[in-house]
């Protein structure tokens, strides 16, 4: 029964035309969905990169501050007396 219905639709020119348009519409829909998912993935990667860059900047600032710290108590006292601290 189903085979006869499919055979009848396959012989009909309007059914073949409708099927062609339907397949084309489905292909376009799937392409748009894939494009949207790709855009979302790109956005997440960009956000992750931005967060990593901020963390690296903070770490660099901490390392620079550590490099400028007084090495001993005597150096700390000298800086406090000179007002450079």
Secondary structure, 3 states (H helix, E strand, C coil): CHHHHHHHHHHCHHHHHHHHHHHHHHHHHHHHHHHHHHHHHHHHHHHHHHHHHHHHHHHHHHHHHHHCCCCCHHHHHHHHHHCCC
